[in-house]
Amino acid sequence: AARRSGDLTRQLLAFARKQVITPRVLDLNDTIQGMLKMLGRLIGEDITLAWMRKEGLWTIRMDPSQIDQILANLAVNARDAILGVGRVTIGLENARVGRDFLREHPEAVEGEFVALSVADSGCGIDPEVLRHIFEPFFTTKPLGKGTGLGLATVFGIVKQNEGFILVESQPGKGARFTIYLPRHKGAEAGAEGDAVPAIPAGHGETILLVEDEATVLVATRMLLEQLGYIVLPAQGAARALEIEGAFQGDLDLLLTDVVMPEMNGRELSEWIRNRRPGLPVLFMSGYTADILDPHGVLGEGVHFIQKPFSVLELARGVEGALGRRPRV
């Protein structure tokens, strides 16, 4: 119980902390298109993922990594609501919110929005659960199967971007989450000021990826594979030691979360580097580096990236940690 309490406290701190974001003008058609493969892996092969581009869609201004977080959390939430075979549908619409809409939905905000919806064919949500669904730590999942921070994270991101969320559901009839994000009326997506920086790609290097949160593990694995890396995923330090011990090939990088149950990332890296001297290590954490360092977790001269990270931040972090070192 004490360990679980500590894990929840750590995640709440990460949830509450102001994240450094880099907003860009986005066409959500393109953003979702780029995430479909990862979302498909998240929900599994028994669940159909449906989506169609919306022509004439307005743009928004937002950090792309925050859209990734919203979609990943809503996809996992939908997956967990479906028992066996089912369907998840992603929708996009332009939405003008006026007084009539506000009378029906007092939590809404007047204005022009891009409405992003994620609907599932699952078990639906009880009205009593609906009243608490965005509260941190509130979860209906069994002990050890969820922290109750996924939807709270979505809520926080949407509020930070001056949007709002509506949830429609009845028990046994599925659920629909609709995220309203303010329309951007400046330059369109792809304008010079919002040009996408070049993302450093991998060349088939092998990365041992260690993360105790399953959703983060899957999402990070997908990003790394899309960047051109071979990934050995491990949920937790114990599993990482098993994989490393059984793997007879070359490892190019250990990418590990810092704060994990039983063994932290620094202890894990020391253990593995005793077997593979010189193996580059890249740490990641929801804590900032200056919070971790006073406790001697990281040490000097280490590579570190802050969670949540964008694809570009991850790519640059991996590139920096790899350098031009030979395989070990």
Backbone bond lengths (Angstrom), bond angles and torsions (degrees), N, CA, C in turn:
res aa  C-N    CA-C-N  psi(-1)  N-CA   C-N-CA  omega(-1)  CA-C   N-CA-C  phi
1 A - - - 1.468 - - 1.520 110.81 -
2 A 1.341 115.59 -40.04 1.463 119.27 -179.61 1.517 110.84 -65.80
3 R 1.354 115.75 -38.92 1.463 119.43 179.31 1.521 110.43 -64.91
4 R 1.351 115.74 -43.59 1.468 119.05 179.63 1.519 110.38 -63.67
5 S 1.338 117.39 -40.16 1.459 120.77 178.57 1.514 110.62 -61.41
6 G 1.341 116.32 -41.11 1.457 119.51 178.51 1.509 112.16 -64.87
7 D 1.346 116.56 -40.08 1.462 120.41 177.95 1.523 110.72 -62.47
8 L 1.335 116.75 -43.22 1.458 120.60 -179.11 1.520 111.18 -65.79
9 T 1.329 116.05 -40.19 1.461 119.58 178.76 1.522 110.66 -62.91
10 R 1.335 116.18 -42.69 1.469 120.33 178.74 1.522 110.68 -59.43
11 Q 1.326 116.14 -43.95 1.459 119.08 -177.92 1.523 111.70 -70.67
12 L 1.337 116.97 -34.85 1.461 119.48 177.95 1.523 110.53 -64.52
13 L 1.340 116.77 -39.49 1.464 120.04 177.66 1.524 110.36 -61.29
14 A 1.318 116.66 -42.78 1.466 120.18 178.07 1.524 110.90 -65.29
15 F 1.331 115.75 -37.01 1.470 120.78 179.87 1.518 110.58 -67.06
16 A 1.338 117.00 -41.83 1.458 121.08 -174.49 1.526 112.57 -79.05
17 R 1.341 116.67 -25.48 1.460 119.57 -174.24 1.522 110.90 -68.28
18 K 1.321 117.13 138.51 1.469 121.74 176.38 1.529 109.34 -66.20
19 Q 1.300 116.88 122.22 1.451 120.79 178.97 1.527 110.10 -88.32
20 V 1.332 115.33 144.93 1.459 119.89 173.48 1.524 107.37 -80.16
21 I 1.318 117.24 118.73 1.456 120.78 -175.66 1.520 110.46 -118.52
22 T 1.321 115.30 157.69 1.459 122.25 178.62 1.521 108.29 -126.27
23 P 1.338 118.10 89.38 1.469 120.19 -177.63 1.522 111.57 -67.01
24 R 1.330 115.22 145.60 1.453 122.79 174.58 1.513 108.31 -139.61
25 V 1.317 116.36 157.70 1.458 120.32 174.67 1.533 108.01 -75.36
26 L 1.332 116.26 126.14 1.457 121.31 -173.57 1.522 112.04 -126.05
27 D 1.308 115.64 141.93 1.458 123.12 163.27 1.526 105.52 -100.31
28 L 1.329 117.44 111.18 1.458 120.18 -174.33 1.521 112.73 -63.77
29 N 1.329 118.26 -20.00 1.460 119.90 172.00 1.526 110.55 -55.26
30 D 1.323 115.94 -48.22 1.463 120.80 -177.73 1.525 111.32 -70.27
31 T 1.338 116.36 -38.94 1.462 120.44 -179.48 1.522 110.94 -61.89
32 I 1.332 116.17 -47.13 1.464 120.27 -179.30 1.523 110.81 -67.02
33 Q 1.326 117.01 -41.33 1.462 120.64 178.66 1.524 110.75 -55.33
34 G 1.329 116.10 -40.44 1.454 120.29 -179.47 1.513 114.22 -72.39
35 M 1.340 117.65 -14.59 1.464 121.07 -178.09 1.523 113.55 -104.78
36 L 1.324 118.43 -4.79 1.464 120.54 -172.06 1.528 112.88 -58.19
37 K 1.322 116.81 -42.78 1.462 119.49 -178.74 1.524 110.72 -63.16
38 M 1.325 116.56 -44.74 1.454 120.22 179.81 1.527 111.28 -64.88
39 L 1.346 116.81 -42.23 1.460 120.42 179.88 1.524 110.75 -64.33
40 G 1.329 116.19 -37.72 1.457 119.61 177.08 1.516 112.17 -61.00
41 R 1.328 116.30 -39.86 1.467 120.17 177.69 1.523 111.03 -67.96
42 L 1.328 116.80 -35.33 1.462 120.53 -179.76 1.524 111.96 -65.19
43 I 1.326 117.63 -43.19 1.462 119.80 -174.41 1.527 112.69 -86.43
44 G 1.325 118.32 -19.15 1.460 120.56 176.29 1.521 113.19 93.70
45 E 1.326 114.83 162.55 1.466 120.81 -172.24 1.526 113.46 -75.44
46 D 1.333 119.00 -16.76 1.468 121.01 179.57 1.528 112.46 -79.84
47 I 1.314 117.19 -11.15 1.464 121.52 -177.32 1.527 109.11 -112.09
48 T 1.317 116.04 127.28 1.465 121.78 178.93 1.527 110.03 -81.40
49 L 1.323 116.41 131.71 1.463 121.76 176.54 1.525 108.50 -104.59
50 A 1.331 116.89 117.56 1.467 121.88 -176.81 1.522 110.10 -113.36
51 W 1.344 115.27 137.16 1.465 120.46 178.22 1.520 109.48 -163.62
52 M 1.325 116.29 143.46 1.465 121.92 174.23 1.522 109.04 -134.07
53 R 1.339 115.96 142.45 1.461 120.47 177.34 1.522 110.18 -61.04
54 K 1.324 115.83 146.46 1.461 122.24 176.07 1.519 108.23 -105.90
55 E 1.315 116.89 112.04 1.460 120.42 179.71 1.530 109.91 -72.85
56 G 1.339 115.48 144.43 1.460 120.51 179.55 1.511 114.20 72.06
57 L 1.330 116.72 20.75 1.463 120.47 -177.84 1.523 110.79 -69.71
58 W 1.329 116.30 136.71 1.457 120.67 175.12 1.530 109.91 -67.79
59 T 1.310 116.26 160.77 1.460 120.84 176.40 1.524 109.90 -94.89
60 I 1.329 114.97 162.07 1.458 122.04 172.82 1.523 107.58 -126.31
61 R 1.316 117.24 167.67 1.468 121.47 174.26 1.523 107.66 -121.19
62 M 1.338 115.34 115.01 1.459 119.73 -171.71 1.519 109.18 -164.86
63 D 1.319 117.34 158.25 1.458 121.43 175.23 1.534 108.64 -72.61
64 P 1.341 118.67 124.40 1.470 120.18 -178.09 1.521 113.62 -57.17
65 S 1.339 117.34 -33.66 1.461 119.39 -178.95 1.526 111.45 -65.55
66 Q 1.337 117.23 -26.76 1.458 119.57 177.50 1.529 111.31 -72.24
67 I 1.328 116.93 -35.69 1.464 119.84 173.71 1.525 109.50 -63.18
68 D 1.338 116.50 -41.63 1.463 120.36 176.92 1.524 110.66 -56.66
69 Q 1.341 116.77 -44.72 1.460 121.00 -179.97 1.522 111.56 -63.15
70 I 1.320 116.41 -45.28 1.464 120.41 -179.76 1.523 110.46 -58.90
71 L 1.329 116.98 -50.83 1.457 120.88 -176.58 1.524 111.93 -65.43
72 A 1.331 117.15 -41.46 1.465 119.89 -179.70 1.523 110.96 -63.56
73 N 1.333 117.33 -44.53 1.464 120.36 -179.45 1.519 112.02 -66.85
74 L 1.329 117.58 -41.39 1.462 120.04 179.04 1.529 111.21 -68.88
75 A 1.327 117.24 -35.29 1.465 120.30 177.80 1.523 111.12 -65.51
76 V 1.320 116.72 -43.50 1.466 120.38 178.46 1.526 110.64 -65.65
77 N 1.330 116.40 -40.27 1.463 120.33 177.69 1.535 110.70 -61.13
78 A 1.342 116.29 -42.36 1.464 120.77 178.36 1.527 110.96 -66.00
79 R 1.319 116.34 -43.13 1.470 120.48 179.00 1.524 111.38 -57.88
80 D 1.327 116.05 -44.50 1.458 120.20 -176.94 1.523 112.69 -69.42
81 A 1.341 116.60 -18.77 1.470 120.24 179.07 1.523 112.17 -85.79
82 I 1.327 116.87 -10.68 1.468 121.44 -176.46 1.522 109.68 -103.76
83 L 1.315 115.96 126.13 1.457 121.05 176.81 1.529 108.15 -99.36
84 G 1.325 116.18 107.32 1.457 120.06 -179.45 1.513 112.62 84.71
85 V 1.332 116.00 -133.39 1.462 122.12 -176.65 1.524 109.81 -78.22
86 G 1.336 116.52 140.53 1.462 119.75 179.22 1.510 111.52 -168.31
87 R 1.322 115.20 -164.77 1.462 120.76 -174.19 1.528 109.71 -144.60
88 V 1.319 115.72 136.90 1.467 122.83 172.46 1.524 107.12 -120.58
89 T 1.327 116.15 128.21 1.462 121.16 -176.80 1.523 110.16 -119.99
90 I 1.319 116.11 126.67 1.465 121.80 176.77 1.522 108.28 -103.66
91 G 1.326 116.34 132.01 1.457 120.78 -179.28 1.516 112.31 -128.82
92 L 1.321 116.47 154.24 1.463 123.18 176.80 1.522 108.94 -134.44
93 E 1.323 116.50 136.94 1.458 121.47 178.43 1.523 109.70 -148.82
94 N 1.321 116.29 151.71 1.460 120.97 165.78 1.525 107.58 -82.75
95 A 1.326 117.17 136.74 1.465 119.92 -175.27 1.527 110.91 -135.62
96 R 1.326 115.63 126.69 1.465 121.63 171.65 1.523 108.09 -103.84
97 V 1.311 115.95 116.85 1.461 121.29 -177.60 1.523 108.64 -98.30
98 G 1.328 115.73 115.42 1.463 121.57 -179.84 1.511 112.05 -117.27
99 R 1.326 116.29 -166.63 1.460 121.15 -173.41 1.524 112.39 -66.25
100 D 1.336 117.24 -37.92 1.467 119.41 179.28 1.527 110.89 -61.16
101 F 1.327 116.04 -42.98 1.464 121.06 178.59 1.525 110.35 -63.89
102 L 1.335 116.56 -40.69 1.460 121.04 -178.63 1.521 111.87 -64.98
103 R 1.331 117.16 -32.24 1.464 119.37 178.83 1.534 111.02 -65.11
104 E 1.332 116.18 -35.35 1.460 120.20 178.59 1.526 112.42 -81.70
105 H 1.339 115.46 -29.16 1.468 120.37 -175.79 1.531 109.05 -131.84
106 P 1.319 117.95 82.14 1.471 120.78 -175.84 1.523 113.97 -62.88
107 E 1.338 117.76 -18.21 1.463 120.38 178.76 1.520 112.17 -79.26
108 A 1.332 117.30 -7.61 1.462 121.86 -178.56 1.527 111.12 -78.25
109 V 1.331 115.27 172.67 1.463 122.89 -179.72 1.525 107.73 -127.86
110 E 1.315 116.85 137.59 1.457 120.42 -179.50 1.527 110.69 -71.57
111 G 1.333 117.03 142.41 1.454 120.74 177.46 1.513 112.03 144.68
112 E 1.343 115.79 -166.96 1.459 122.74 179.27 1.526 109.29 -107.65
113 F 1.323 115.72 132.70 1.461 120.96 -172.75 1.525 110.64 -138.77
114 V 1.328 114.62 157.83 1.458 121.44 163.28 1.524 106.40 -97.77
115 A 1.328 116.29 122.93 1.464 121.71 -177.81 1.526 109.58 -98.43
116 L 1.328 115.85 116.72 1.463 123.52 177.52 1.521 107.91 -105.72
117 S 1.327 117.53 118.25 1.462 120.30 -177.38 1.523 110.94 -117.68
118 V 1.332 115.01 144.33 1.463 122.58 173.41 1.524 106.82 -127.95
119 A 1.329 116.27 114.38 1.465 121.74 -177.63 1.523 109.45 -116.29
120 D 1.332 116.20 146.24 1.460 120.37 178.72 1.520 110.68 -131.00
121 S 1.326 115.30 161.39 1.460 121.84 178.78 1.519 111.20 -99.98
122 G 1.325 116.06 29.60 1.456 121.04 -173.09 1.513 115.18 -82.81
123 C 1.328 114.48 -154.69 1.463 121.95 -171.06 1.518 113.71 -78.29
124 G 1.326 117.98 -8.53 1.458 119.91 -178.39 1.521 111.92 80.40
125 I 1.326 115.27 176.54 1.467 120.97 -175.01 1.520 109.33 -126.05
126 D 1.311 115.94 129.22 1.458 121.60 177.08 1.529 110.04 -64.78
127 P 1.342 118.99 141.73 1.477 120.99 -179.58 1.524 113.56 -54.91
128 E 1.318 118.01 -35.81 1.464 120.41 179.11 1.523 110.69 -67.37
129 V 1.329 116.66 -39.10 1.464 120.96 177.40 1.524 110.44 -65.98
130 L 1.330 116.96 -38.38 1.466 121.22 179.86 1.517 112.46 -56.29
131 R 1.322 116.29 -33.96 1.472 119.67 -177.32 1.524 112.26 -68.45
132 H 1.324 117.30 -19.62 1.475 120.57 -175.45 1.524 113.14 -118.45
133 I 1.320 117.19 5.64 1.458 120.64 -163.80 1.532 114.38 -63.91
134 F 1.337 117.76 -26.03 1.463 120.14 -178.59 1.531 113.08 -99.76
135 E 1.329 117.04 8.40 1.459 120.04 179.28 1.525 109.79 -78.89
136 P 1.346 118.13 135.21 1.464 119.91 176.24 1.522 111.23 -57.41
137 F 1.341 116.42 137.42 1.462 126.12 177.67 1.521 113.52 76.98
138 F 1.353 118.60 -4.66 1.465 118.29 177.52 1.522 108.61 -78.61
139 T 1.323 117.26 123.63 1.456 121.54 178.84 1.512 110.08 -150.84
140 T 1.322 116.00 147.01 1.461 121.62 174.63 1.523 110.68 -102.20
141 K 1.329 117.12 2.93 1.462 120.73 -177.88 1.523 110.25 -79.93
142 P 1.352 117.66 156.26 1.460 120.93 177.86 1.521 111.42 -62.03
143 L 1.327 115.38 158.51 1.458 121.22 179.00 1.524 110.01 -55.00
144 G 1.324 115.95 129.67 1.453 121.17 179.52 1.509 114.69 89.32
145 K 1.347 117.36 -6.23 1.461 120.79 -178.41 1.519 113.24 -102.78
146 G 1.311 117.68 -6.96 1.458 119.48 179.87 1.512 110.64 -174.23
147 T 1.329 116.42 149.33 1.462 120.76 -177.92 1.511 112.80 -99.23
148 G 1.332 117.99 -15.48 1.454 119.93 -175.54 1.511 113.08 81.35
149 L 1.334 117.96 15.96 1.466 120.42 -179.28 1.523 113.23 -104.44
150 G 1.331 118.34 -11.21 1.455 119.95 -176.11 1.512 113.47 -61.01
151 L 1.336 117.50 -54.26 1.462 120.74 -179.39 1.517 111.37 -73.03
152 A 1.330 117.31 -30.36 1.462 119.59 175.43 1.522 110.60 -64.25
153 T 1.327 116.51 -37.19 1.463 120.86 176.30 1.520 110.69 -64.42
154 V 1.331 116.74 -44.63 1.465 121.01 177.02 1.521 110.28 -57.83
155 F 1.316 116.75 -46.85 1.465 121.92 -179.33 1.529 110.61 -59.17
156 G 1.338 116.52 -45.10 1.458 120.24 -179.46 1.516 112.84 -63.48
157 I 1.330 117.09 -41.78 1.463 120.85 179.15 1.519 110.80 -63.83
158 V 1.330 116.40 -44.72 1.466 120.38 -178.10 1.524 110.52 -64.14
159 K 1.323 117.32 -43.26 1.466 120.58 178.78 1.524 111.01 -64.53
160 Q 1.319 116.86 -38.39 1.461 121.07 178.98 1.523 111.03 -61.32
161 N 1.322 116.25 -29.13 1.464 121.38 -179.54 1.522 112.68 -100.08
162 E 1.341 116.24 18.53 1.469 123.75 173.81 1.528 112.47 61.63
163 G 1.324 115.81 34.81 1.453 121.09 175.23 1.514 111.31 -110.03
164 F 1.322 115.91 -168.62 1.465 120.54 176.36 1.525 109.27 -151.37
165 I 1.335 116.14 166.55 1.460 122.83 -175.91 1.522 109.54 -126.14
166 L 1.316 116.36 137.44 1.461 122.13 170.89 1.526 108.63 -119.68
167 V 1.334 115.92 140.11 1.460 121.55 179.08 1.523 108.74 -122.81
168 E 1.328 115.49 127.35 1.464 121.21 176.37 1.523 108.01 -118.14
169 S 1.338 116.85 127.50 1.456 119.07 -179.56 1.517 111.29 -166.46
170 Q 1.312 114.31 152.66 1.452 122.85 169.40 1.517 107.72 -138.53
171 P 1.334 117.83 144.26 1.469 119.46 178.72 1.526 111.47 -53.69
172 G 1.321 115.87 129.24 1.452 121.90 178.77 1.508 115.18 83.55
173 K 1.331 118.23 -1.42 1.463 120.81 -175.58 1.528 113.13 -124.54
174 G 1.319 116.93 21.72 1.452 119.61 177.04 1.519 112.85 76.97
175 A 1.327 115.24 -174.93 1.465 121.24 -178.64 1.517 109.80 -147.36
176 R 1.331 115.10 152.60 1.460 121.45 175.97 1.525 108.54 -132.32
177 F 1.338 115.77 122.17 1.461 122.42 173.96 1.525 107.26 -103.18
178 T 1.334 117.08 123.81 1.462 120.88 178.42 1.520 109.34 -117.61
179 I 1.322 115.52 120.44 1.461 123.46 -178.72 1.522 107.96 -100.32
180 Y 1.321 117.43 121.77 1.466 122.20 178.54 1.528 108.69 -102.45
181 L 1.329 115.87 115.75 1.461 122.18 -178.55 1.523 109.24 -115.66
182 P 1.341 117.76 132.18 1.468 120.60 -173.72 1.527 112.96 -57.44
183 R 1.318 115.22 138.53 1.460 121.50 175.96 1.519 110.13 -66.70
184 H 1.336 115.68 139.01 1.465 120.90 174.72 1.524 108.60 -96.84
185 K 1.329 116.36 127.06 1.465 120.01 -174.79 1.524 113.17 -108.32
186 G 1.330 117.04 11.46 1.456 120.20 177.48 1.516 110.81 -89.44
187 A 1.349 115.59 -142.99 1.465 120.76 -179.84 1.517 110.21 -62.99
188 E 1.329 116.03 148.29 1.454 120.76 -178.40 1.526 110.90 -74.06
189 A 1.334 115.21 165.26 1.460 120.59 177.12 1.519 109.74 -58.55
190 G 1.335 115.34 138.77 1.453 119.73 -179.42 1.511 113.23 91.46
191 A 1.364 117.37 -0.14 1.455 119.74 177.09 1.518 109.28 -65.94
192 E 1.318 115.40 163.17 1.468 120.55 -172.69 1.514 112.01 -56.11
193 G 1.319 118.34 -40.42 1.461 120.67 -176.97 1.504 113.52 -69.61
194 D 1.346 117.20 -13.76 1.453 120.77 -178.74 1.523 111.24 -117.90
195 A 1.307 117.14 26.12 1.454 120.19 -179.86 1.526 110.15 -60.36
196 V 1.334 116.18 139.61 1.454 120.94 -178.48 1.525 109.46 -80.36
197 P 1.342 118.39 124.44 1.457 120.03 178.77 1.530 110.50 -64.22
198 A 1.326 115.61 154.39 1.458 119.95 176.43 1.524 109.64 -64.07
199 I 1.327 116.16 133.20 1.460 121.28 -178.69 1.520 108.71 -100.74
200 P 1.351 117.96 120.66 1.458 120.23 -179.69 1.528 110.74 -63.80
201 A 1.312 117.07 129.23 1.462 121.85 -178.14 1.518 110.67 -99.89
202 G 1.334 115.39 156.41 1.448 120.78 175.86 1.516 111.27 -85.20
203 H 1.334 114.92 173.00 1.465 121.08 -179.20 1.521 109.51 -131.09
204 G 1.329 116.05 42.78 1.455 120.21 177.34 1.512 114.65 83.06
205 E 1.341 117.80 13.60 1.460 120.02 177.03 1.537 110.42 -64.39
206 T 1.324 116.40 150.30 1.466 121.94 -178.12 1.526 110.19 -99.62
207 I 1.333 115.51 125.17 1.463 122.04 -177.31 1.524 109.81 -118.12
208 L 1.328 116.84 127.25 1.462 121.89 169.68 1.523 107.31 -87.16
209 L 1.332 116.57 111.04 1.463 123.23 -175.26 1.520 109.32 -103.15
210 V 1.337 116.80 123.23 1.465 121.37 -176.05 1.523 109.69 -123.82
211 E 1.328 116.42 122.18 1.468 122.71 -178.20 1.524 107.83 -155.09
212 D 1.344 117.40 131.99 1.462 119.56 -176.69 1.523 113.47 -83.22
213 E 1.343 118.11 -17.98 1.463 121.22 177.83 1.529 109.43 -90.98
214 A 1.340 116.65 119.80 1.464 121.06 -173.05 1.523 112.52 -59.90
215 T 1.341 117.10 -42.23 1.461 120.24 -177.80 1.522 111.09 -63.04
216 V 1.327 116.32 -44.63 1.468 120.76 179.59 1.525 110.20 -65.92
217 L 1.325 116.44 -38.52 1.464 120.70 179.41 1.525 111.15 -60.47
218 V 1.330 116.50 -48.31 1.466 120.53 -178.63 1.524 110.89 -64.93
219 A 1.336 116.43 -45.35 1.463 120.19 -177.83 1.527 111.25 -63.21
220 T 1.340 116.96 -44.15 1.463 120.68 -179.17 1.524 110.62 -66.96
221 R 1.320 116.29 -38.72 1.470 119.44 177.11 1.525 110.68 -59.62
222 M 1.328 116.23 -44.71 1.464 119.67 -179.20 1.528 111.46 -61.85
223 L 1.324 115.97 -42.71 1.462 119.89 179.40 1.526 110.96 -61.86
224 L 1.331 116.42 -45.12 1.462 120.30 -178.88 1.527 111.48 -64.34
225 E 1.326 116.43 -40.04 1.463 119.26 179.22 1.523 111.06 -66.82
226 Q 1.336 116.27 -37.68 1.461 119.50 176.73 1.524 111.40 -65.72
227 L 1.330 116.79 -27.55 1.463 121.06 178.46 1.530 112.28 -79.97
228 G 1.330 116.83 -8.92 1.458 119.76 176.49 1.512 115.63 104.45
229 Y 1.339 117.82 16.99 1.459 121.30 179.70 1.526 110.89 -101.47
230 I 1.323 116.43 155.29 1.460 122.85 169.90 1.525 106.84 -93.47
231 V 1.317 117.40 127.76 1.463 121.16 -171.17 1.523 110.85 -118.11
232 L 1.334 115.67 131.37 1.460 122.78 170.46 1.526 106.75 -106.66
233 P 1.340 119.09 99.98 1.464 120.89 -175.15 1.525 111.84 -84.19
234 A 1.329 116.18 138.93 1.464 121.79 178.16 1.521 109.29 -136.90
235 Q 1.332 117.01 123.47 1.459 120.60 177.43 1.524 108.66 -89.19
236 G 1.325 115.70 90.99 1.452 121.81 178.92 1.515 112.69 102.49
237 A 1.343 115.01 162.42 1.458 121.19 -174.56 1.524 112.42 -67.92
238 A 1.333 117.43 -39.65 1.464 119.92 -178.44 1.526 111.02 -60.51
239 R 1.320 116.06 -43.94 1.460 120.13 178.25 1.526 110.90 -66.03
240 A 1.332 117.13 -36.18 1.462 120.96 178.47 1.524 111.22 -61.85
241 L 1.332 116.94 -41.43 1.460 120.47 179.10 1.525 110.96 -65.46
242 E 1.337 116.86 -37.02 1.465 120.41 176.82 1.530 110.67 -63.08
243 I 1.328 115.61 -47.29 1.467 120.01 -177.62 1.518 110.84 -65.09
244 E 1.327 116.44 -44.94 1.468 120.13 -179.06 1.520 110.74 -62.76
245 G 1.335 116.71 -40.31 1.456 120.09 -179.49 1.516 113.35 -66.18
246 A 1.332 116.06 -33.84 1.465 120.27 -177.80 1.525 112.90 -87.20
247 F 1.334 116.89 -18.15 1.466 120.64 -175.21 1.522 109.95 -81.48
248 Q 1.320 116.13 119.47 1.461 121.05 -176.34 1.526 113.29 -94.83
249 G 1.334 117.03 -4.98 1.457 119.81 -178.20 1.514 112.55 -87.49
250 D 1.335 115.47 -168.73 1.456 121.97 179.74 1.525 110.13 -87.20
251 L 1.315 116.70 138.10 1.461 122.79 171.18 1.521 108.44 -105.03
252 D 1.319 116.37 135.85 1.461 120.91 178.85 1.520 112.89 -101.78
253 L 1.351 117.03 -24.58 1.463 119.51 -175.25 1.522 110.03 -161.15
254 L 1.337 115.03 141.97 1.461 122.23 167.24 1.519 107.24 -105.30
255 L 1.337 116.75 116.98 1.463 122.54 175.89 1.518 106.92 -111.33
256 T 1.325 117.54 111.59 1.457 120.26 -171.99 1.518 113.06 -135.66
257 D 1.333 114.76 144.29 1.456 120.96 169.36 1.523 107.83 -63.97
258 V 1.321 116.92 154.15 1.461 120.37 -178.15 1.522 111.23 -89.00
259 V 1.335 117.21 -54.29 1.464 121.29 -174.70 1.524 109.06 -94.32
260 M 1.345 115.56 107.90 1.458 121.72 179.01 1.522 109.13 -137.26
261 P 1.333 118.16 156.34 1.463 120.63 176.96 1.526 111.17 -64.31
262 E 1.307 117.02 150.27 1.461 125.44 172.32 1.524 113.70 73.09
263 M 1.315 118.38 -51.54 1.466 121.68 179.97 1.516 108.71 -143.42
264 N 1.355 116.97 126.11 1.463 118.40 -179.67 1.528 110.69 -82.40
265 G 1.329 114.94 172.42 1.449 120.25 -175.04 1.516 113.77 -62.43
266 R 1.325 116.44 -36.13 1.471 119.62 179.70 1.529 110.66 -65.93
267 E 1.330 116.63 -44.56 1.465 120.16 178.38 1.528 110.86 -62.98
268 L 1.325 115.87 -40.88 1.463 120.12 178.48 1.522 111.25 -62.40
269 S 1.328 116.08 -44.38 1.467 119.60 -178.45 1.529 111.23 -63.59
270 E 1.335 116.96 -38.84 1.464 119.99 179.17 1.525 110.85 -65.50
271 W 1.326 116.36 -40.45 1.462 121.15 179.58 1.529 110.40 -62.16
272 I 1.326 115.94 -47.97 1.468 119.75 -177.02 1.525 111.27 -70.51
273 R 1.328 116.60 -37.15 1.469 119.10 -179.12 1.527 111.61 -70.54
274 N 1.314 118.09 -20.81 1.463 119.84 172.24 1.527 110.56 -64.78
275 R 1.327 115.92 -31.47 1.466 121.35 178.42 1.519 111.95 -89.16
276 R 1.324 115.93 -29.25 1.471 121.05 -178.31 1.531 108.79 -129.70
277 P 1.314 117.89 76.82 1.469 121.09 -176.59 1.525 111.96 -57.10
278 G 1.325 115.46 138.05 1.456 120.75 177.43 1.511 114.85 84.69
279 L 1.344 117.73 0.66 1.465 120.03 179.78 1.526 109.87 -63.23
280 P 1.336 118.78 122.66 1.471 120.49 177.67 1.527 110.87 -64.32
281 V 1.334 115.40 146.17 1.464 121.66 -178.73 1.521 109.23 -129.29
282 L 1.325 115.62 134.53 1.463 122.12 173.22 1.520 107.74 -122.15
283 F 1.342 116.49 118.34 1.457 121.70 178.02 1.520 110.18 -90.23
284 M 1.336 116.07 149.63 1.465 121.47 172.95 1.526 108.33 -137.97
285 S 1.342 115.87 148.89 1.460 119.42 -178.68 1.516 111.02 -164.15
286 G 1.331 115.62 153.90 1.456 121.41 170.47 1.509 111.89 -75.66
287 Y 1.346 116.29 -20.18 1.455 120.69 172.03 1.524 109.24 -77.75
288 T 1.319 116.72 153.24 1.459 120.09 173.61 1.525 109.41 -78.45
289 A 1.329 116.25 158.18 1.460 120.92 -178.54 1.523 111.70 -61.68
290 D 1.343 117.49 -35.36 1.461 118.99 -177.70 1.522 112.00 -71.67
291 I 1.332 118.24 -23.11 1.461 120.80 174.26 1.526 110.14 -75.98
292 L 1.337 116.61 -39.32 1.457 120.72 -177.40 1.523 112.66 -73.21
293 D 1.322 117.97 -39.61 1.462 121.76 -173.35 1.523 115.04 -59.58
294 P 1.362 119.83 -41.58 1.461 118.32 -179.69 1.523 113.20 -58.84
295 H 1.326 117.77 -21.73 1.457 121.40 179.71 1.525 111.80 -92.83
296 G 1.317 116.73 4.91 1.452 120.38 176.79 1.511 114.80 70.26
297 V 1.319 116.53 23.72 1.460 119.52 -177.52 1.522 111.40 -77.32
298 L 1.324 116.35 -41.54 1.460 119.53 -174.32 1.521 113.31 -92.69
299 G 1.326 117.88 -47.61 1.445 120.08 -174.17 1.514 111.26 84.40
300 E 1.337 116.12 -172.15 1.458 120.94 -175.69 1.529 111.41 -95.40
301 G 1.334 114.32 150.56 1.453 120.57 172.96 1.516 115.16 70.06
302 V 1.342 117.06 22.85 1.458 119.29 -179.31 1.521 110.15 -95.39
303 H 1.318 115.92 162.73 1.459 122.34 174.90 1.522 108.24 -98.77
304 F 1.340 116.14 138.23 1.467 120.68 -173.11 1.520 110.12 -147.55
305 I 1.349 116.87 138.53 1.458 121.55 171.01 1.519 108.92 -128.24
306 Q 1.319 114.21 143.84 1.462 122.55 -177.43 1.526 110.69 -87.53
307 K 1.324 117.07 132.73 1.463 121.82 172.20 1.526 109.42 -91.68
308 P 1.331 118.15 143.11 1.460 126.78 -3.00 1.521 111.27 -77.38
309 F 1.321 117.00 147.77 1.458 120.92 -179.05 1.524 110.07 -120.86
310 S 1.323 115.27 155.06 1.463 121.20 174.97 1.525 108.95 -83.82
311 V 1.320 116.23 170.23 1.466 120.52 176.11 1.525 110.13 -59.29
312 L 1.335 116.85 -41.55 1.462 120.76 -179.43 1.524 110.97 -63.61
313 E 1.341 117.11 -43.66 1.468 120.45 179.44 1.524 111.09 -63.42
314 L 1.327 116.43 -41.28 1.465 120.05 177.89 1.523 110.50 -64.14
315 A 1.331 116.67 -46.22 1.467 120.55 -178.48 1.523 111.34 -61.06
316 R 1.326 116.08 -43.60 1.467 119.60 -179.93 1.526 111.22 -68.68
317 G 1.332 117.03 -37.07 1.454 120.22 178.49 1.518 111.85 -63.36
318 V 1.324 115.92 -44.77 1.462 120.39 178.79 1.524 110.56 -65.09
319 E 1.327 116.49 -44.36 1.463 120.55 179.47 1.525 110.84 -59.42
320 G 1.346 116.15 -43.84 1.453 119.78 -179.77 1.517 112.78 -65.48
321 A 1.334 116.58 -38.54 1.465 120.05 -179.81 1.526 111.78 -71.06
322 L 1.330 116.38 -37.46 1.463 119.96 -179.89 1.520 111.84 -68.84
323 G 1.337 116.46 -41.96 1.457 119.45 -176.03 1.521 110.04 54.34
324 R 1.327 116.47 -136.73 1.467 120.80 176.67 1.520 110.19 -120.71
325 R 1.335 115.24 31.64 1.461 118.27 -177.41 1.532 110.84 -72.03
326 P 1.317 116.84 148.05 1.469 119.76 176.31 1.519 110.63 -72.83
327 R 1.321 116.17 161.24 1.461 120.43 176.42 1.517 110.11 -66.26
328 V 1.359 115.56 152.40 1.465 119.88 178.63 1.519 108.93 -131.01
